[in-house]
């Protein structure tokens, strides 16, 4: 038998795992790893900044359900991964990051780009390992996939010294790991607790279903839809879980979110964490008297931050099937209960209140008019990425999501700059699906040069920039450093070889976006929006 270099072993392990795409920055000592992956037929997206590679891998994982792969060169290159991996960790998304490091033979000599990379990574990822024996690479790759896909998903970092990557290993000494190293089993919930949960929901006057990313990772969207249809219980999702059931469903009342949370007496929480995105499930966001049924694959989330009346450890898909079976004959799903009528009325009134701004002809353009135009142009199967501050808040109440895994945003960390990398990662994952990025101009600045990556790789995303000439709104306090001016980001994209348009009037928005879609290139439509528009005051979003 012959020998294999460490980088070739990594590529073969990825091939065995079904990896089809890698996101990477060229550089030492990992360029050979990327080349070995490409030699085996994987798609390689090379980027302008390592942070973007991690973010692309993150988006890829959200769209496909598989771990996203990113590769970075040693030293500063690995340091540049930190923000992207920290964001994936906050979002509980599976990413496997390969980082090069200085060769072992030079450790402690202050060799080129020698850094303590494991201590840097360990606090912001799920796990971090240094591989110092080439023949054990498959073991560590299997560990990385197992831990990334565990009950609570997350990123895993593998540190590989240059002499391990380039070093040759005799094939018979390689400890290949083949199958059976992680379980695909789905645990069901305790049947007794399932019965108690249905009893509690059936007795409730104001029941509510609240779901998170766990439903998406379990691919339980059809099961959730069936349960909602069988019970008629109103449902809401976390921002990360949107689209799991189409938001034009008759029991979706997105405009009444705050009312529903504040007044619900029994809340079924499935696959969601009680973090800041849900105000920790505590008062005043939720009633102090509300009873919670908490369903999660990770037992550590049961009762976290808010006590659970009933805690069910189990996979969202199986538990929803169990709940639906137990619910038969217990609910009248077509009944227009006072609770449903209340939420429906609140939903309609809030949408009606926004109508003047949705159709405003004001110049500079109101962000809600921009959101309304985007909503009316994009198809129901479009993957929508939203990045920014004001535009994120405006978009979340005005642009519905219709399909699972078709909504991406900054996540629990509110990490600005994800828009373009997320768009590229989503397009690489689903090349035949339209991808639209709606970004603030401030957020665009972090990774705007990744439009070059989209253009080079012919990943035809359409970016719509809500350009309010700065960060946040001028009404927001603490505006030192806010002003950026109405910069011509469209011209930058044109100079890189993409399609760009500049829009100043409301009636120009739709034709410009339509031309961008038809251009057959990565495109950016730069829309001048009102710097005074503020989501919390213009729309009273706190009351939604």
PLY file of the C-alpha trace (Angstrom):
ply
format ascii 1.0
element vertex 544
property float x
property float y
property float z
element edge 543
property int vertex1
property int vertex2
end_header
0.00 0.00 0.00
1.06 3.58 -0.57
0.97 6.74 1.49
-1.43 9.64 1.85
-0.75 13.19 2.98
-2.78 14.49 5.91
-4.66 16.88 3.63
-5.65 13.97 1.38
-6.93 12.02 4.39
-9.14 14.97 5.36
-10.57 15.15 1.84
-11.35 11.43 1.82
-13.06 11.71 5.20
-15.19 14.57 3.90
-16.07 12.55 0.82
-17.13 9.65 3.05
-19.37 12.06 4.98
-21.05 13.25 1.78
-19.53 16.73 1.83
-20.18 18.46 -1.50
-19.12 22.06 -0.78
-16.29 23.77 1.08
-15.78 27.48 1.80
-12.16 28.54 2.15
-9.47 31.17 2.02
-6.27 30.18 0.27
-3.07 30.26 2.28
-0.62 28.15 4.21
-0.72 25.44 5.24
-4.30 24.61 4.20
-4.35 25.34 0.45
-3.44 21.71 -0.19
-6.44 20.59 1.87
-8.79 22.66 -0.27
-7.12 21.36 -3.43
-7.51 17.76 -2.28
-11.22 18.35 -1.69
-11.65 19.88 -5.14
-9.78 16.93 -6.68
-12.50 14.67 -5.26
-15.23 16.70 -6.95
-16.33 18.99 -4.15
-17.49 22.50 -4.96
-14.99 25.04 -3.64
-16.04 28.61 -2.85
-12.99 30.76 -2.14
-13.60 34.01 -0.33
-12.13 37.43 0.44
-12.18 37.03 4.24
-12.18 34.00 6.52
-15.07 35.41 8.57
-17.20 35.16 5.44
-16.17 31.53 4.90
-17.46 30.63 8.37
-20.68 32.54 7.76
-21.21 30.87 4.39
-20.75 27.47 6.02
-23.25 28.51 8.69
-25.87 29.45 6.08
-25.18 26.27 4.11
-25.93 24.24 7.24
-29.20 26.10 7.88
-30.43 25.45 4.35
-29.29 21.82 3.94
-29.36 20.52 7.51
-25.81 19.19 6.99
-22.63 20.57 8.59
-21.07 23.41 6.63
-17.32 23.18 6.05
-14.88 26.10 6.19
-11.10 26.09 5.92
-8.70 28.85 6.97
-4.93 29.38 6.90
-2.96 29.60 10.11
-2.52 32.50 12.50
-4.46 35.60 11.47
-6.54 33.47 9.11
-7.80 31.32 11.98
-8.34 34.43 14.13
-10.57 35.79 11.38
-12.89 32.78 11.78
-13.83 33.75 15.32
-16.85 35.98 14.66
-18.41 33.60 12.16
-17.94 30.56 14.40
-19.16 32.40 17.50
-22.30 33.32 15.60
-22.84 29.70 14.51
-22.43 28.62 18.13
-25.04 31.14 19.30
-27.34 29.89 16.54
-26.67 26.21 17.41
-25.72 25.48 13.80
-23.35 22.66 12.77
-20.14 23.95 11.19
-16.82 22.14 10.96
-13.84 24.47 10.70
-10.39 23.32 9.63
-7.62 25.68 10.66
-3.99 25.41 9.73
-1.33 26.08 12.34
2.42 26.44 12.54
4.35 23.17 12.08
5.04 21.26 15.29
8.76 21.27 14.66
8.73 25.05 15.11
6.60 25.30 18.24
8.05 27.62 20.93
10.56 29.02 18.43
8.32 32.01 17.62
8.01 30.61 14.12
5.98 32.35 11.41
2.33 32.91 12.49
2.71 30.68 15.54
-0.31 31.25 17.76
-2.14 29.45 20.56
-5.20 28.83 18.42
-6.97 26.20 20.51
-7.30 28.44 23.62
-8.60 31.19 21.34
-11.24 28.94 19.80
-12.36 26.87 22.76
-14.66 29.49 24.39
-16.59 30.25 21.20
-17.18 26.81 19.65
-18.76 23.59 20.87
-15.43 21.72 20.79
-11.88 22.39 19.64
-9.15 19.80 19.01
-5.57 19.83 17.78
-4.57 16.85 15.63
-0.91 15.96 16.09
-0.88 12.45 14.58
-1.74 12.06 10.91
-3.05 8.51 11.19
-5.70 9.71 13.70
-7.21 12.34 11.39
-10.27 10.17 10.56
-10.98 9.72 14.26
-11.06 13.45 14.84
-13.16 14.09 11.73
-15.71 11.57 13.03
-15.67 13.23 16.45
-16.27 16.60 14.80
-19.28 15.38 12.82
-20.72 13.56 15.83
-20.44 16.57 18.11
-21.59 19.08 15.50
-24.76 17.03 14.95
-25.42 16.18 18.58
-28.69 17.09 20.36
-27.64 20.73 20.55
-25.82 21.40 17.31
-22.84 23.68 17.00
-19.46 24.38 15.39
-16.38 22.23 15.95
-12.85 23.48 15.27
-9.98 21.19 14.21
-6.44 22.58 14.37
-3.90 20.98 12.01
-0.20 21.84 12.07
1.43 22.26 8.69
3.66 19.22 9.06
0.62 17.04 9.82
-1.19 18.29 6.73
1.80 17.83 4.43
3.19 14.77 6.18
2.79 11.34 4.60
1.09 8.46 6.40
1.26 4.82 5.38
-2.27 3.81 4.43
-2.28 0.63 6.52
-1.62 2.72 9.64
-4.54 5.07 9.07
-7.37 4.45 11.52
-10.25 4.85 9.06
-13.60 5.27 10.80
-16.43 3.76 8.79
-20.01 4.12 9.98
-21.69 3.45 13.32
-19.88 6.23 15.14
-22.97 8.38 15.66
-26.60 7.48 16.08
-29.35 8.56 13.71
-32.01 7.37 16.18
-34.81 9.78 17.08
-35.96 9.54 20.70
-39.71 9.78 21.26
-41.30 11.50 24.24
-42.59 9.79 27.37
-46.18 8.69 26.51
-47.46 9.65 29.98
-46.11 13.17 29.56
-47.59 13.36 26.05
-51.03 12.63 27.53
-50.56 15.24 30.25
-49.48 17.81 27.66
-52.61 17.27 25.58
-54.79 17.42 28.69
-53.25 20.77 29.61
-53.63 22.18 26.09
-57.23 20.97 25.81
-58.16 22.68 29.08
-56.46 25.97 28.18
-58.47 29.07 27.30
-55.59 30.73 25.49
-53.20 28.02 24.24
-50.19 28.81 22.09
-47.58 26.87 20.10
-44.09 28.38 19.95
-41.44 26.64 17.86
-37.75 27.14 17.17
-34.96 25.75 15.04
-35.32 22.30 16.56
-38.36 21.73 14.35
-36.30 22.66 11.29
-33.34 20.44 12.21
-35.75 17.52 12.72
-37.45 18.29 9.40
-40.73 18.26 11.29
-42.48 21.01 9.34
-45.15 18.66 7.97
-45.75 17.25 11.44
-46.12 20.72 12.95
-48.55 21.71 10.21
-50.57 18.54 10.87
-50.69 19.27 14.61
-51.77 22.88 14.08
-54.45 21.75 11.64
-55.66 19.06 14.06
-55.93 21.38 17.06
-56.50 24.87 15.65
-54.03 26.27 18.20
-52.37 29.55 17.09
-48.64 29.22 16.43
-45.60 31.47 16.44
-41.92 30.80 15.77
-38.61 32.21 16.84
-36.95 34.46 14.22
-34.68 31.53 13.31
-37.57 29.11 12.94
-39.70 31.10 10.51
-41.38 29.38 7.57
-41.74 26.03 9.32
-45.45 26.50 8.60
-46.41 29.04 5.95
-47.05 32.42 7.55
-50.28 32.94 5.64
-51.79 29.95 7.47
-55.15 30.69 9.11
-53.66 30.20 12.58
-50.64 32.45 11.95
-51.08 35.89 13.52
-47.64 37.47 13.20
-49.05 40.94 13.83
-50.32 39.89 17.26
-47.11 38.38 18.62
-46.80 40.49 21.77
-50.46 40.09 22.65
-50.25 36.33 22.19
-47.12 35.99 24.32
-48.43 38.28 27.05
-51.86 36.63 27.42
-51.32 32.93 26.64
-52.17 30.68 29.58
-50.55 27.49 28.22
-47.55 27.59 25.88
-46.22 24.53 24.04
-42.56 25.30 23.31
-40.97 22.92 20.79
-37.30 23.01 19.82
-36.70 26.55 21.05
-34.30 27.94 23.64
-35.47 30.28 26.39
-32.85 32.87 25.48
-32.99 36.63 24.98
-34.80 36.21 21.66
-37.80 35.00 23.69
-37.16 37.27 26.69
-36.21 34.11 28.61
-39.94 33.16 28.57
-40.32 35.46 31.57
-42.67 38.29 32.54
-43.58 40.82 31.34
-43.13 39.34 27.85
-45.03 36.24 28.98
-47.64 36.00 31.71
-46.19 35.09 35.11
-49.12 32.67 35.46
-48.62 30.90 32.11
-47.87 27.19 32.14
-45.17 25.90 29.82
-44.87 22.54 28.09
-41.25 22.34 27.01
-40.18 19.87 24.29
-36.50 19.66 23.44
-33.97 17.07 22.32
-31.47 18.61 24.73
-32.53 18.00 28.32
-30.51 20.99 29.49
-33.04 23.28 27.81
-35.99 21.89 29.78
-36.88 24.43 32.47
-33.96 26.69 31.55
-34.79 30.27 32.62
-38.49 29.43 33.11
-39.93 26.46 34.97
-41.72 23.89 32.82
-45.05 22.47 33.95
-44.30 19.50 31.69
-40.86 18.74 30.26
-40.54 16.29 27.40
-37.14 15.17 26.14
-37.52 14.02 22.56
-37.13 14.71 18.88
-39.53 17.37 17.60
-40.76 15.22 14.72
-41.64 12.19 16.82
-43.09 14.20 19.68
-45.33 16.16 17.30
-46.55 12.88 15.84
-47.28 11.60 19.34
-49.09 14.81 20.27
-51.19 14.69 17.09
-52.19 11.09 17.77
-53.15 11.84 21.37
-55.07 14.98 20.32
-57.55 13.11 18.12
-61.10 13.94 19.14
-59.96 16.41 21.82
-60.08 19.64 19.79
-62.38 21.40 17.34
-59.80 22.90 14.96
-62.38 24.92 12.99
-63.83 26.62 16.06
-63.43 30.40 16.12
-62.69 30.65 19.83
-62.62 34.05 21.57
-58.81 33.63 21.74
-58.49 33.08 18.00
-60.84 36.01 17.32
-58.81 38.27 19.60
-55.50 37.44 17.92
-57.01 37.71 14.46
-58.42 41.17 15.22
-55.12 42.38 16.70
-53.21 40.99 13.72
-55.48 42.79 11.23
-55.44 46.08 13.11
-51.65 46.18 13.27
-51.34 45.38 9.57
-53.91 48.06 8.74
-51.97 50.55 10.85
-48.89 49.91 8.76
-50.69 50.29 5.42
-49.97 54.02 4.88
-46.22 53.43 5.22
-46.30 50.25 3.13
-47.69 52.34 0.27
-45.97 55.64 1.05
-44.66 57.73 -1.87
-42.39 59.69 0.44
-38.83 60.56 -0.63
-36.43 59.44 0.77
-38.23 56.12 0.59
-39.71 54.69 3.76
-38.18 51.26 4.54
-41.65 49.72 4.81
-42.41 50.74 1.22
-39.18 49.03 0.21
-40.14 45.89 2.18
-43.57 45.88 0.56
-42.06 46.06 -2.92
-39.66 43.22 -2.09
-42.54 41.14 -0.71
-44.58 41.66 -3.87
-41.72 40.76 -6.23
-40.13 37.68 -4.72
-41.59 34.22 -5.25
-42.86 32.07 -2.40
-39.86 29.76 -2.69
-37.29 32.56 -2.39
-34.70 32.23 0.37
-34.74 35.63 2.09
-31.68 36.79 4.01
-32.09 39.94 6.12
-29.11 41.75 7.64
-29.09 45.02 9.52
-30.83 46.89 12.29
-33.77 49.06 11.23
-34.39 47.07 8.04
-34.42 43.80 9.99
-37.11 45.13 12.30
-39.19 46.50 9.43
-38.85 43.33 7.35
-39.76 40.85 10.06
-43.30 42.20 10.32
-43.92 42.99 6.66
-42.39 40.16 4.59
-43.90 36.72 5.28
-41.94 33.49 4.94
-43.67 30.55 3.29
-41.23 27.64 3.45
-38.96 25.98 5.99
-35.25 26.85 5.80
-36.02 29.87 3.59
-35.35 32.58 6.19
-31.88 33.58 7.40
-30.89 36.49 9.62
-28.29 37.67 12.11
-29.49 35.25 14.80
-29.34 35.43 18.61
-26.10 37.43 18.57
-27.52 40.05 16.19
-24.28 39.67 14.23
-24.07 42.35 11.56
-22.42 41.53 8.24
-23.93 38.09 7.69
-26.06 39.15 4.71
-23.78 38.64 1.71
-22.02 35.53 3.11
-25.36 34.01 4.11
-26.72 34.72 0.63
-23.72 33.03 -1.00
-23.86 30.06 1.37
-27.58 29.63 0.71
-27.12 29.86 -3.06
-24.29 27.32 -2.98
-26.57 25.01 -0.99
-29.62 25.53 -3.23
-28.40 26.74 -6.65
-31.83 26.44 -8.29
-33.63 28.46 -5.60
-33.88 32.27 -5.79
-31.89 34.01 -3.05
-32.55 37.64 -2.10
-30.51 39.53 0.49
-32.15 42.57 2.10
-29.40 44.46 3.89
-28.84 47.73 5.63
-26.03 49.86 4.25
-24.13 49.70 7.53
-24.35 45.91 7.63
-23.31 45.68 3.98
-19.97 47.28 4.82
-18.71 44.32 6.84
-18.62 41.78 4.03
-19.63 43.73 0.93
-16.49 42.62 -0.91
-17.87 39.08 -0.88
-19.94 40.26 -3.84
-16.68 39.57 -5.68
-16.89 35.96 -4.47
-20.48 35.69 -5.72
-19.47 37.11 -9.10
-16.42 34.86 -9.51
-18.42 31.76 -8.67
-21.49 32.85 -10.67
-23.74 32.56 -7.62
-26.50 34.88 -8.74
-27.87 36.39 -5.57
-29.85 39.63 -5.67
-28.94 42.12 -2.95
-31.28 44.99 -2.06
-29.59 47.59 0.15
-31.78 49.79 2.33
-29.41 52.73 2.27
-30.38 55.16 5.02
-26.96 56.81 4.86
-25.68 55.30 8.07
-25.99 52.93 10.98
-29.47 52.63 12.55
-31.87 55.59 12.45
-30.99 59.18 13.23
-33.69 58.96 15.91
-31.74 56.28 17.77
-29.79 57.61 20.72
-26.01 57.69 20.73
-25.50 58.57 17.09
-21.78 59.32 17.25
-20.28 57.52 14.25
-23.66 56.96 12.64
-23.31 58.89 9.39
-22.04 57.09 6.25
-23.70 59.10 3.47
-25.60 57.73 0.49
-22.69 55.73 -0.88
-22.85 54.12 -4.34
-22.55 50.45 -3.48
-24.17 49.68 -6.82
-21.18 51.13 -8.66
-18.83 48.96 -6.60
-20.71 45.84 -7.68
-20.73 47.00 -11.30
-16.97 47.52 -11.15
-16.56 43.94 -9.92
-18.54 42.62 -12.87
-22.01 42.38 -11.35
-25.23 44.27 -12.01
-26.05 47.45 -10.10
-28.84 50.02 -9.93
-29.43 53.15 -7.85
-32.98 53.96 -6.74
-34.26 57.21 -5.24
-38.03 57.09 -5.88
-40.58 54.49 -4.71
-41.93 53.73 -8.17
-38.41 52.84 -9.33
-37.98 49.98 -6.84
-39.92 47.21 -8.54
-38.56 47.75 -12.08
-35.00 47.93 -10.71
-35.31 44.67 -8.78
-36.96 42.97 -11.75
-34.07 44.02 -13.98
-31.60 42.79 -11.35
-33.29 39.38 -11.28
-33.26 39.17 -15.07
-29.63 40.30 -15.39
-28.25 36.79 -14.95
-25.54 38.16 -12.65
-25.03 38.73 -8.95
-26.79 42.06 -8.55
-27.21 44.92 -6.11
-30.07 47.42 -6.03
-29.08 50.42 -3.90
-32.24 52.07 -2.52
-32.08 55.44 -0.74
-34.28 55.15 2.35
-35.34 57.61 5.03
-32.63 58.06 7.69
-35.29 59.24 10.16
-37.39 56.06 9.88
-37.23 54.00 13.06
-39.03 50.69 13.45
-39.90 51.01 17.14
-41.49 54.47 16.75
-42.89 54.41 13.21
-44.53 51.04 13.67
-44.81 50.57 17.40
-43.27 47.15 16.94
-43.03 46.76 20.69
-46.80 46.42 20.62
-46.83 43.62 18.07
0 1
1 2
2 3
3 4
4 5
5 6
6 7
7 8
8 9
9 10
10 11
11 12
12 13
13 14
14 15
15 16
16 17
17 18
18 19
19 20
20 21
21 22
22 23
23 24
24 25
25 26
26 27
27 28
28 29
29 30
30 31
31 32
32 33
33 34
34 35
35 36
36 37
37 38
38 39
39 40
40 41
41 42
42 43
43 44
44 45
45 46
46 47
47 48
48 49
49 50
50 51
51 52
52 53
53 54
54 55
55 56
56 57
57 58
58 59
59 60
60 61
61 62
62 63
63 64
64 65
65 66
66 67
67 68
68 69
69 70
70 71
71 72
72 73
73 74
74 75
75 76
76 77
77 78
78 79
79 80
80 81
81 82
82 83
83 84
84 85
85 86
86 87
87 88
88 89
89 90
90 91
91 92
92 93
93 94
94 95
95 96
96 97
97 98
98 99
99 100
100 101
101 102
102 103
103 104
104 105
105 106
106 107
107 108
108 109
109 110
110 111
111 112
112 113
113 114
114 115
115 116
116 117
117 118
118 119
119 120
120 121
121 122
122 123
123 124
124 125
125 126
126 127
127 128
128 129
129 130
130 131
131 132
132 133
133 134
134 135
135 136
136 137
137 138
138 139
139 140
140 141
141 142
142 143
143 144
144 145
145 146
146 147
147 148
148 149
149 150
150 151
151 152
152 153
153 154
154 155
155 156
156 157
157 158
158 159
159 160
160 161
161 162
162 163
163 164
164 165
165 166
166 167
167 168
168 169
169 170
170 171
171 172
172 173
173 174
174 175
175 176
176 177
177 178
178 179
179 180
180 181
181 182
182 183
183 184
184 185
185 186
186 187
187 188
188 189
189 190
190 191
191 192
192 193
193 194
194 195
195 196
196 197
197 198
198 199
199 200
200 201
201 202
202 203
203 204
204 205
205 206
206 207
207 208
208 209
209 210
210 211
211 212
212 213
213 214
214 215
215 216
216 217
217 218
218 219
219 220
220 221
221 222
222 223
223 224
224 225
225 226
226 227
227 228
228 229
229 230
230 231
231 232
232 233
233 234
234 235
235 236
236 237
237 238
238 239
239 240
240 241
241 242
242 243
243 244
244 245
245 246
246 247
247 248
248 249
249 250
250 251
251 252
252 253
253 254
254 255
255 256
256 257
257 258
258 259
259 260
260 261
261 262
262 263
263 264
264 265
265 266
266 267
267 268
268 269
269 270
270 271
271 272
272 273
273 274
274 275
275 276
276 277
277 278
278 279
279 280
280 281
281 282
282 283
283 284
284 285
285 286
286 287
287 288
288 289
289 290
290 291
291 292
292 293
293 294
294 295
295 296
296 297
297 298
298 299
299 300
300 301
301 302
302 303
303 304
304 305
305 306
306 307
307 308
308 309
309 310
310 311
311 312
312 313
313 314
314 315
315 316
316 317
317 318
318 319
319 320
320 321
321 322
322 323
323 324
324 325
325 326
326 327
327 328
328 329
329 330
330 331
331 332
332 333
333 334
334 335
335 336
336 337
337 338
338 339
339 340
340 341
341 342
342 343
343 344
344 345
345 346
346 347
347 348
348 349
349 350
350 351
351 352
352 353
353 354
354 355
355 356
356 357
357 358
358 359
359 360
360 361
361 362
362 363
363 364
364 365
365 366
366 367
367 368
368 369
369 370
370 371
371 372
372 373
373 374
374 375
375 376
376 377
377 378
378 379
379 380
380 381
381 382
382 383
383 384
384 385
385 386
386 387
387 388
388 389
389 390
390 391
391 392
392 393
393 394
394 395
395 396
396 397
397 398
398 399
399 400
400 401
401 402
402 403
403 404
404 405
405 406
406 407
407 408
408 409
409 410
410 411
411 412
412 413
413 414
414 415
415 416
416 417
417 418
418 419
419 420
420 421
421 422
422 423
423 424
424 425
425 426
426 427
427 428
428 429
429 430
430 431
431 432
432 433
433 434
434 435
435 436
436 437
437 438
438 439
439 440
440 441
441 442
442 443
443 444
444 445
445 446
446 447
447 448
448 449
449 450
450 451
451 452
452 453
453 454
454 455
455 456
456 457
457 458
458 459
459 460
460 461
461 462
462 463
463 464
464 465
465 466
466 467
467 468
468 469
469 470
470 471
471 472
472 473
473 474
474 475
475 476
476 477
477 478
478 479
479 480
480 481
481 482
482 483
483 484
484 485
485 486
486 487
487 488
488 489
489 490
490 491
491 492
492 493
493 494
494 495
495 496
496 497
497 498
498 499
499 500
500 501
501 502
502 503
503 504
504 505
505 506
506 507
507 508
508 509
509 510
510 511
511 512
512 513
513 514
514 515
515 516
516 517
517 518
518 519
519 520
520 521
521 522
522 523
523 524
524 525
525 526
526 527
527 528
528 529
529 530
530 531
531 532
532 533
533 534
534 535
535 536
536 537
537 538
538 539
539 540
540 541
541 542
542 543
